[in-house]
Each structure stands twice: as structure tokens, then as C-alpha cells.
Amino acid sequence: MDNFPHAADMPVGFTMALSQNAAAMRRFASMSPEDQLRVIDGARGVASREEMHGYVESLAKAGGQ
């Protein structure tokens, strides 16, 4: 969990969606701890499973995957 210093702060839905998207997980793991916190904070505002999958997909696409 060295790549995820804020794992305890991650919303469960975000963790689950991230675990299903390898490209997004690689992108998230490569981020600085500060950027990870920013993404986690954004995930807290997501209201549905579908929206969370879209949020995580956008994370993968932002990484050029």
C-alpha cells in the first residue's frame, strides 16, 4: 500500500471502481499524495455507481491510457 498512503480515506465505491480499471489504478498510483487526496475528495462527491465508474474512467483517460 506504499503507493496509496491515503487508502484508509478512500470511499469504498471509489476503491471498488479503481480496482476494476487497471489503467486508472496505475495513474492513481503514480500521482503525488497531494494529487491523490484531490482525486479522493472528488470521489466523495460522486452520487451513483455509474457516475463513479465514469469518474474513474476519466482518471484513466487523463493518464493517456
HTML snippet that shows the backbone in 3Dmol.js (N, CA, C, O; Angstrom):
<script src="https://3Dmol.org/build/3Dmol-min.js"></script>
<div id="view" style="width:600px;height:400px;position:relative"></div>
<script>
const pdb = `
ATOM      1  N   MET A   1       0.817  -1.200   0.000  1.00  0.00           N
ATOM      2  CA  MET A   1       0.000   0.000   0.000  1.00  0.00           C
ATOM      3  C   MET A   1       0.858   1.261   0.000  1.00  0.00           C
ATOM      4  O   MET A   1       0.350   2.353   0.254  1.00  0.00           O
ATOM      5  N   ASP A   2       2.142   1.123  -0.279  1.00  0.00           N
ATOM      6  CA  ASP A   2       3.012   2.286  -0.305  1.00  0.00           C
ATOM      7  C   ASP A   2       2.585   3.312  -1.345  1.00  0.00           C
ATOM      8  O   ASP A   2       2.815   4.508  -1.166  1.00  0.00           O
ATOM      9  N   ASN A   3       1.960   2.851  -2.441  1.00  0.00           N
ATOM     10  CA  ASN A   3       1.507   3.772  -3.480  1.00  0.00           C
ATOM     11  C   ASN A   3       0.191   4.437  -3.124  1.00  0.00           C
ATOM     12  O   ASN A   3      -0.257   5.341  -3.830  1.00  0.00           O
ATOM     13  N   PHE A   4      -0.433   4.004  -2.043  1.00  0.00           N
ATOM     14  CA  PHE A   4      -1.722   4.546  -1.631  1.00  0.00           C
ATOM     15  C   PHE A   4      -1.667   4.966  -0.160  1.00  0.00           C
ATOM     16  O   PHE A   4      -2.273   4.316   0.692  1.00  0.00           O
ATOM     17  N   PRO A   5      -0.942   6.049   0.144  1.00  0.00           N
ATOM     18  CA  PRO A   5      -0.816   6.451   1.550  1.00  0.00           C
ATOM     19  C   PRO A   5      -2.138   6.878   2.182  1.00  0.00           C
ATOM     20  O   PRO A   5      -2.239   6.947   3.407  1.00  0.00           O
ATOM     21  N   HIS A   6      -3.146   7.162   1.372  1.00  0.00           N
ATOM     22  CA  HIS A   6      -4.431   7.622   1.890  1.00  0.00           C
ATOM     23  C   HIS A   6      -5.511   6.561   1.734  1.00  0.00           C
ATOM     24  O   HIS A   6      -6.695   6.890   1.670  1.00  0.00           O
ATOM     25  N   ALA A   7      -5.123   5.305   1.674  1.00  0.00           N
ATOM     26  CA  ALA A   7      -6.064   4.211   1.414  1.00  0.00           C
ATOM     27  C   ALA A   7      -7.210   4.200   2.421  1.00  0.00           C
ATOM     28  O   ALA A   7      -8.349   3.921   2.045  1.00  0.00           O
ATOM     29  N   ALA A   8      -6.944   4.488   3.655  1.00  0.00           N
ATOM     30  CA  ALA A   8      -7.994   4.466   4.677  1.00  0.00           C
ATOM     31  C   ALA A   8      -9.029   5.562   4.450  1.00  0.00           C
ATOM     32  O   ALA A   8     -10.156   5.456   4.933  1.00  0.00           O
ATOM     33  N   ASP A   9      -8.662   6.607   3.723  1.00  0.00           N
ATOM     34  CA  ASP A   9      -9.562   7.729   3.462  1.00  0.00           C
ATOM     35  C   ASP A   9     -10.382   7.555   2.189  1.00  0.00           C
ATOM     36  O   ASP A   9     -11.249   8.379   1.898  1.00  0.00           O
ATOM     37  N   MET A  10     -10.123   6.498   1.431  1.00  0.00           N
ATOM     38  CA  MET A  10     -10.767   6.324   0.130  1.00  0.00           C
ATOM     39  C   MET A  10     -12.192   5.790   0.283  1.00  0.00           C
ATOM     40  O   MET A  10     -12.413   4.814   1.000  1.00  0.00           O
ATOM     41  N   PRO A  11     -13.168   6.430  -0.390  1.00  0.00           N
ATOM     42  CA  PRO A  11     -14.537   5.906  -0.371  1.00  0.00           C
ATOM     43  C   PRO A  11     -14.572   4.496  -0.962  1.00  0.00           C
ATOM     44  O   PRO A  11     -13.847   4.196  -1.911  1.00  0.00           O
ATOM     45  N   VAL A  12     -15.406   3.648  -0.404  1.00  0.00           N
ATOM     46  CA  VAL A  12     -15.471   2.248  -0.835  1.00  0.00           C
ATOM     47  C   VAL A  12     -15.812   2.144  -2.317  1.00  0.00           C
ATOM     48  O   VAL A  12     -15.201   1.349  -3.033  1.00  0.00           O
ATOM     49  N   GLY A  13     -16.764   2.922  -2.784  1.00  0.00           N
ATOM     50  CA  GLY A  13     -17.146   2.866  -4.192  1.00  0.00           C
ATOM     51  C   GLY A  13     -15.998   3.237  -5.115  1.00  0.00           C
ATOM     52  O   GLY A  13     -15.844   2.656  -6.190  1.00  0.00           O
ATOM     53  N   PHE A  14     -15.197   4.201  -4.698  1.00  0.00           N
ATOM     54  CA  PHE A  14     -14.026   4.600  -5.483  1.00  0.00           C
ATOM     55  C   PHE A  14     -13.015   3.467  -5.506  1.00  0.00           C
ATOM     56  O   PHE A  14     -12.464   3.144  -6.559  1.00  0.00           O
ATOM     57  N   THR A  15     -12.769   2.865  -4.358  1.00  0.00           N
ATOM     58  CA  THR A  15     -11.822   1.752  -4.268  1.00  0.00           C
ATOM     59  C   THR A  15     -12.259   0.606  -5.173  1.00  0.00           C
ATOM     60  O   THR A  15     -11.441   0.024  -5.885  1.00  0.00           O
ATOM     61  N   MET A  16     -13.539   0.288  -5.143  1.00  0.00           N
ATOM     62  CA  MET A  16     -14.044  -0.812  -5.967  1.00  0.00           C
ATOM     63  C   MET A  16     -13.923  -0.490  -7.461  1.00  0.00           C
ATOM     64  O   MET A  16     -13.483  -1.333  -8.243  1.00  0.00           O
ATOM     65  N   ALA A  17     -14.307   0.707  -7.851  1.00  0.00           N
ATOM     66  CA  ALA A  17     -14.223   1.087  -9.264  1.00  0.00           C
ATOM     67  C   ALA A  17     -12.769   1.144  -9.727  1.00  0.00           C
ATOM     68  O   ALA A  17     -12.451   0.740 -10.845  1.00  0.00           O
ATOM     69  N   LEU A  18     -11.906   1.640  -8.876  1.00  0.00           N
ATOM     70  CA  LEU A  18     -10.484   1.718  -9.203  1.00  0.00           C
ATOM     71  C   LEU A  18      -9.897   0.325  -9.382  1.00  0.00           C
ATOM     72  O   LEU A  18      -9.074   0.108 -10.272  1.00  0.00           O
ATOM     73  N   SER A  19     -10.311  -0.612  -8.548  1.00  0.00           N
ATOM     74  CA  SER A  19      -9.781  -1.975  -8.638  1.00  0.00           C
ATOM     75  C   SER A  19     -10.208  -2.668  -9.928  1.00  0.00           C
ATOM     76  O   SER A  19      -9.593  -3.655 -10.331  1.00  0.00           O
ATOM     77  N   GLN A  20     -11.247  -2.167 -10.573  1.00  0.00           N
ATOM     78  CA  GLN A  20     -11.744  -2.755 -11.819  1.00  0.00           C
ATOM     79  C   GLN A  20     -11.179  -2.076 -13.059  1.00  0.00           C
ATOM     80  O   GLN A  20     -11.526  -2.445 -14.181  1.00  0.00           O
ATOM     81  N   ASN A  21     -10.319  -1.096 -12.870  1.00  0.00           N
ATOM     82  CA  ASN A  21      -9.771  -0.348 -14.002  1.00  0.00           C
ATOM     83  C   ASN A  21      -8.256  -0.219 -13.808  1.00  0.00           C
ATOM     84  O   ASN A  21      -7.786   0.674 -13.105  1.00  0.00           O
ATOM     85  N   ALA A  22      -7.510  -1.112 -14.434  1.00  0.00           N
ATOM     86  CA  ALA A  22      -6.058  -1.165 -14.237  1.00  0.00           C
ATOM     87  C   ALA A  22      -5.372   0.129 -14.660  1.00  0.00           C
ATOM     88  O   ALA A  22      -4.443   0.583 -13.992  1.00  0.00           O
ATOM     89  N   ALA A  23      -5.816   0.723 -15.755  1.00  0.00           N
ATOM     90  CA  ALA A  23      -5.188   1.961 -16.226  1.00  0.00           C
ATOM     91  C   ALA A  23      -5.389   3.089 -15.218  1.00  0.00           C
ATOM     92  O   ALA A  23      -4.465   3.857 -14.951  1.00  0.00           O
ATOM     93  N   ALA A  24      -6.589   3.188 -14.663  1.00  0.00           N
ATOM     94  CA  ALA A  24      -6.858   4.219 -13.661  1.00  0.00           C
ATOM     95  C   ALA A  24      -6.063   3.961 -12.387  1.00  0.00           C
ATOM     96  O   ALA A  24      -5.569   4.895 -11.755  1.00  0.00           O
ATOM     97  N   MET A  25      -5.944   2.690 -12.016  1.00  0.00           N
ATOM     98  CA  MET A  25      -5.175   2.372 -10.818  1.00  0.00           C
ATOM     99  C   MET A  25      -3.700   2.744 -11.000  1.00  0.00           C
ATOM    100  O   MET A  25      -3.075   3.287 -10.089  1.00  0.00           O
ATOM    101  N   ARG A  26      -3.149   2.448 -12.179  1.00  0.00           N
ATOM    102  CA  ARG A  26      -1.745   2.831 -12.436  1.00  0.00           C
ATOM    103  C   ARG A  26      -1.589   4.338 -12.376  1.00  0.00           C
ATOM    104  O   ARG A  26      -0.627   4.844 -11.798  1.00  0.00           O
ATOM    105  N   ARG A  27      -2.533   5.062 -12.972  1.00  0.00           N
ATOM    106  CA  ARG A  27      -2.482   6.527 -12.966  1.00  0.00           C
ATOM    107  C   ARG A  27      -2.566   7.061 -11.543  1.00  0.00           C
ATOM    108  O   ARG A  27      -1.790   7.936 -11.158  1.00  0.00           O
ATOM    109  N   PHE A  28      -3.500   6.541 -10.766  1.00  0.00           N
ATOM    110  CA  PHE A  28      -3.663   6.985  -9.385  1.00  0.00           C
ATOM    111  C   PHE A  28      -2.406   6.688  -8.570  1.00  0.00           C
ATOM    112  O   PHE A  28      -1.961   7.527  -7.786  1.00  0.00           O
ATOM    113  N   ALA A  29      -1.834   5.500  -8.753  1.00  0.00           N
ATOM    114  CA  ALA A  29      -0.637   5.110  -8.003  1.00  0.00           C
ATOM    115  C   ALA A  29       0.565   5.986  -8.345  1.00  0.00           C
ATOM    116  O   ALA A  29       1.463   6.163  -7.522  1.00  0.00           O
ATOM    117  N   SER A  30       0.579   6.533  -9.558  1.00  0.00           N
ATOM    118  CA  SER A  30       1.716   7.358  -9.969  1.00  0.00           C
ATOM    119  C   SER A  30       1.603   8.806  -9.497  1.00  0.00           C
ATOM    120  O   SER A  30       2.553   9.577  -9.629  1.00  0.00           O
ATOM    121  N   MET A  31       0.459   9.174  -8.955  1.00  0.00           N
ATOM    122  CA  MET A  31       0.228  10.552  -8.509  1.00  0.00           C
ATOM    123  C   MET A  31       0.941  10.836  -7.186  1.00  0.00           C
ATOM    124  O   MET A  31       1.244   9.933  -6.407  1.00  0.00           O
ATOM    125  N   SER A  32       1.190  12.097  -6.970  1.00  0.00           N
ATOM    126  CA  SER A  32       1.719  12.530  -5.673  1.00  0.00           C
ATOM    127  C   SER A  32       0.630  12.335  -4.620  1.00  0.00           C
ATOM    128  O   SER A  32      -0.553  12.289  -4.958  1.00  0.00           O
ATOM    129  N   PRO A  33       1.011  12.221  -3.366  1.00  0.00           N
ATOM    130  CA  PRO A  33      -0.004  12.100  -2.304  1.00  0.00           C
ATOM    131  C   PRO A  33      -1.005  13.257  -2.311  1.00  0.00           C
ATOM    132  O   PRO A  33      -2.183  13.057  -2.014  1.00  0.00           O
ATOM    133  N   GLU A  34      -0.553  14.444  -2.641  1.00  0.00           N
ATOM    134  CA  GLU A  34      -1.457  15.598  -2.688  1.00  0.00           C
ATOM    135  C   GLU A  34      -2.481  15.448  -3.805  1.00  0.00           C
ATOM    136  O   GLU A  34      -3.661  15.742  -3.615  1.00  0.00           O
ATOM    137  N   ASP A  35      -2.028  14.989  -4.974  1.00  0.00           N
ATOM    138  CA  ASP A  35      -2.955  14.782  -6.081  1.00  0.00           C
ATOM    139  C   ASP A  35      -3.915  13.632  -5.780  1.00  0.00           C
ATOM    140  O   ASP A  35      -5.088  13.685  -6.151  1.00  0.00           O
ATOM    141  N   GLN A  36      -3.418  12.599  -5.111  1.00  0.00           N
ATOM    142  CA  GLN A  36      -4.303  11.507  -4.715  1.00  0.00           C
ATOM    143  C   GLN A  36      -5.415  12.025  -3.809  1.00  0.00           C
ATOM    144  O   GLN A  36      -6.576  11.647  -3.969  1.00  0.00           O
ATOM    145  N   LEU A  37      -5.066  12.884  -2.865  1.00  0.00           N
ATOM    146  CA  LEU A  37      -6.085  13.455  -1.970  1.00  0.00           C
ATOM    147  C   LEU A  37      -7.114  14.263  -2.750  1.00  0.00           C
ATOM    148  O   LEU A  37      -8.304  14.214  -2.438  1.00  0.00           O
ATOM    149  N   ARG A  38      -6.671  15.002  -3.756  1.00  0.00           N
ATOM    150  CA  ARG A  38      -7.579  15.795  -4.585  1.00  0.00           C
ATOM    151  C   ARG A  38      -8.566  14.870  -5.301  1.00  0.00           C
ATOM    152  O   ARG A  38      -9.762  15.157  -5.354  1.00  0.00           O
ATOM    153  N   VAL A  39      -8.067  13.770  -5.846  1.00  0.00           N
ATOM    154  CA  VAL A  39      -8.927  12.811  -6.544  1.00  0.00           C
ATOM    155  C   VAL A  39      -9.888  12.144  -5.557  1.00  0.00           C
ATOM    156  O   VAL A  39     -11.066  11.968  -5.869  1.00  0.00           O
ATOM    157  N   ILE A  40      -9.409  11.778  -4.389  1.00  0.00           N
ATOM    158  CA  ILE A  40     -10.256  11.163  -3.361  1.00  0.00           C
ATOM    159  C   ILE A  40     -11.360  12.130  -2.948  1.00  0.00           C
ATOM    160  O   ILE A  40     -12.517  11.733  -2.803  1.00  0.00           O
ATOM    161  N   ASP A  41     -11.005  13.389  -2.760  1.00  0.00           N
ATOM    162  CA  ASP A  41     -12.017  14.388  -2.406  1.00  0.00           C
ATOM    163  C   ASP A  41     -13.077  14.497  -3.496  1.00  0.00           C
ATOM    164  O   ASP A  41     -14.264  14.629  -3.194  1.00  0.00           O
ATOM    165  N   GLY A  42     -12.664  14.443  -4.753  1.00  0.00           N
ATOM    166  CA  GLY A  42     -13.613  14.477  -5.855  1.00  0.00           C
ATOM    167  C   GLY A  42     -14.531  13.268  -5.844  1.00  0.00           C
ATOM    168  O   GLY A  42     -15.720  13.381  -6.144  1.00  0.00           O
ATOM    169  N   ALA A  43     -13.979  12.108  -5.496  1.00  0.00           N
ATOM    170  CA  ALA A  43     -14.775  10.874  -5.456  1.00  0.00           C
ATOM    171  C   ALA A  43     -15.856  10.946  -4.380  1.00  0.00           C
ATOM    172  O   ALA A  43     -16.900  10.305  -4.508  1.00  0.00           O
ATOM    173  N   ARG A  44     -15.618  11.706  -3.342  1.00  0.00           N
ATOM    174  CA  ARG A  44     -16.624  11.831  -2.280  1.00  0.00           C
ATOM    175  C   ARG A  44     -17.892  12.518  -2.766  1.00  0.00           C
ATOM    176  O   ARG A  44     -18.957  12.348  -2.174  1.00  0.00           O
ATOM    177  N   GLY A  45     -17.783  13.291  -3.838  1.00  0.00           N
ATOM    178  CA  GLY A  45     -18.943  13.995  -4.360  1.00  0.00           C
ATOM    179  C   GLY A  45     -19.729  13.215  -5.405  1.00  0.00           C
ATOM    180  O   GLY A  45     -20.700  13.729  -5.961  1.00  0.00           O
ATOM    181  N   VAL A  46     -19.322  11.989  -5.674  1.00  0.00           N
ATOM    182  CA  VAL A  46     -19.980  11.170  -6.690  1.00  0.00           C
ATOM    183  C   VAL A  46     -21.198  10.488  -6.065  1.00  0.00           C
ATOM    184  O   VAL A  46     -21.120   9.936  -4.967  1.00  0.00           O
ATOM    185  N   ALA A  47     -22.329  10.534  -6.785  1.00  0.00           N
ATOM    186  CA  ALA A  47     -23.602  10.104  -6.197  1.00  0.00           C
ATOM    187  C   ALA A  47     -24.054   8.693  -6.576  1.00  0.00           C
ATOM    188  O   ALA A  47     -24.897   8.120  -5.886  1.00  0.00           O
ATOM    189  N   SER A  48     -23.516   8.119  -7.654  1.00  0.00           N
ATOM    190  CA  SER A  48     -24.003   6.807  -8.078  1.00  0.00           C
ATOM    191  C   SER A  48     -22.856   5.924  -8.559  1.00  0.00           C
ATOM    192  O   SER A  48     -21.747   6.397  -8.804  1.00  0.00           O
ATOM    193  N   ARG A  49     -23.144   4.648  -8.685  1.00  0.00           N
ATOM    194  CA  ARG A  49     -22.137   3.692  -9.166  1.00  0.00           C
ATOM    195  C   ARG A  49     -21.710   4.047 -10.591  1.00  0.00           C
ATOM    196  O   ARG A  49     -20.521   4.031 -10.911  1.00  0.00           O
ATOM    197  N   GLU A  50     -22.675   4.363 -11.432  1.00  0.00           N
ATOM    198  CA  GLU A  50     -22.378   4.697 -12.818  1.00  0.00           C
ATOM    199  C   GLU A  50     -21.496   5.944 -12.901  1.00  0.00           C
ATOM    200  O   GLU A  50     -20.535   5.993 -13.669  1.00  0.00           O
ATOM    201  N   GLU A  51     -21.838   6.937 -12.104  1.00  0.00           N
ATOM    202  CA  GLU A  51     -21.044   8.156 -12.074  1.00  0.00           C
ATOM    203  C   GLU A  51     -19.631   7.870 -11.580  1.00  0.00           C
ATOM    204  O   GLU A  51     -18.671   8.454 -12.082  1.00  0.00           O
ATOM    205  N   MET A  52     -19.496   6.981 -10.605  1.00  0.00           N
ATOM    206  CA  MET A  52     -18.170   6.631 -10.084  1.00  0.00           C
ATOM    207  C   MET A  52     -17.337   5.942 -11.155  1.00  0.00           C
ATOM    208  O   MET A  52     -16.147   6.225 -11.297  1.00  0.00           O
ATOM    209  N   HIS A  53     -17.955   5.042 -11.908  1.00  0.00           N
ATOM    210  CA  HIS A  53     -17.209   4.378 -12.985  1.00  0.00           C
ATOM    211  C   HIS A  53     -16.751   5.403 -14.024  1.00  0.00           C
ATOM    212  O   HIS A  53     -15.644   5.298 -14.551  1.00  0.00           O
ATOM    213  N   GLY A  54     -17.591   6.384 -14.318  1.00  0.00           N
ATOM    214  CA  GLY A  54     -17.202   7.449 -15.226  1.00  0.00           C
ATOM    215  C   GLY A  54     -16.074   8.296 -14.666  1.00  0.00           C
ATOM    216  O   GLY A  54     -15.160   8.691 -15.389  1.00  0.00           O
ATOM    217  N   TYR A  55     -16.146   8.570 -13.369  1.00  0.00           N
ATOM    218  CA  TYR A  55     -15.097   9.352 -12.705  1.00  0.00           C
ATOM    219  C   TYR A  55     -13.761   8.626 -12.797  1.00  0.00           C
ATOM    220  O   TYR A  55     -12.739   9.230 -13.119  1.00  0.00           O
ATOM    221  N   VAL A  56     -13.776   7.337 -12.514  1.00  0.00           N
ATOM    222  CA  VAL A  56     -12.556   6.540 -12.560  1.00  0.00           C
ATOM    223  C   VAL A  56     -12.054   6.411 -14.006  1.00  0.00           C
ATOM    224  O   VAL A  56     -10.849   6.462 -14.254  1.00  0.00           O
ATOM    225  N   GLU A  57     -12.973   6.244 -14.946  1.00  0.00           N
ATOM    226  CA  GLU A  57     -12.592   6.163 -16.364  1.00  0.00           C
ATOM    227  C   GLU A  57     -11.911   7.454 -16.803  1.00  0.00           C
ATOM    228  O   GLU A  57     -10.938   7.421 -17.555  1.00  0.00           O
ATOM    229  N   SER A  58     -12.420   8.585 -16.335  1.00  0.00           N
ATOM    230  CA  SER A  58     -11.802   9.869 -16.698  1.00  0.00           C
ATOM    231  C   SER A  58     -10.392   9.972 -16.118  1.00  0.00           C
ATOM    232  O   SER A  58      -9.520  10.609 -16.709  1.00  0.00           O
ATOM    233  N   LEU A  59     -10.175   9.364 -14.993  1.00  0.00           N
ATOM    234  CA  LEU A  59      -8.837   9.325 -14.393  1.00  0.00           C
ATOM    235  C   LEU A  59      -7.898   8.539 -15.293  1.00  0.00           C
ATOM    236  O   LEU A  59      -6.760   8.957 -15.507  1.00  0.00           O
ATOM    237  N   ALA A  60      -8.351   7.409 -15.824  1.00  0.00           N
ATOM    238  CA  ALA A  60      -7.536   6.604 -16.734  1.00  0.00           C
ATOM    239  C   ALA A  60      -7.226   7.384 -18.003  1.00  0.00           C
ATOM    240  O   ALA A  60      -6.089   7.376 -18.475  1.00  0.00           O
ATOM    241  N   LYS A  61      -8.229   8.058 -18.558  1.00  0.00           N
ATOM    242  CA  LYS A  61      -8.033   8.798 -19.788  1.00  0.00           C
ATOM    243  C   LYS A  61      -7.091   9.994 -19.592  1.00  0.00           C
ATOM    244  O   LYS A  61      -6.357  10.363 -20.508  1.00  0.00           O
ATOM    245  N   ALA A  62      -7.114  10.585 -18.417  1.00  0.00           N
ATOM    246  CA  ALA A  62      -6.225  11.702 -18.116  1.00  0.00           C
ATOM    247  C   ALA A  62      -4.772  11.253 -18.105  1.00  0.00           C
ATOM    248  O   ALA A  62      -3.859  12.051 -18.317  1.00  0.00           O
ATOM    249  N   GLY A  63      -4.574   9.965 -17.855  1.00  0.00           N
ATOM    250  CA  GLY A  63      -3.214   9.419 -17.854  1.00  0.00           C
ATOM    251  C   GLY A  63      -2.726   8.995 -19.222  1.00  0.00           C
ATOM    252  O   GLY A  63      -1.630   8.452 -19.354  1.00  0.00           O
ATOM    253  N   GLY A  64      -3.533   9.239 -20.243  1.00  0.00           N
ATOM    254  CA  GLY A  64      -3.129   8.897 -21.590  1.00  0.00           C
ATOM    255  C   GLY A  64      -3.293   7.441 -21.936  1.00  0.00           C
ATOM    256  O   GLY A  64      -2.654   6.947 -22.865  1.00  0.00           O
ATOM    257  N   GLN A  65      -4.144   6.742 -21.202  1.00  0.00           N
ATOM    258  CA  GLN A  65      -4.333   5.312 -21.445  1.00  0.00           C
ATOM    259  C   GLN A  65      -5.378   5.083 -22.493  1.00  0.00           C
ATOM    260  O   GLN A  65      -5.673   3.936 -22.830  1.00  0.00           O
TER     261      GLN A  65
END
`;
const viewer = $3Dmol.createViewer("view");
viewer.addModel(pdb, "pdb");
viewer.setStyle({}, {cartoon: {color: "spectrum"}});
viewer.zoomTo();
viewer.render();
</script>
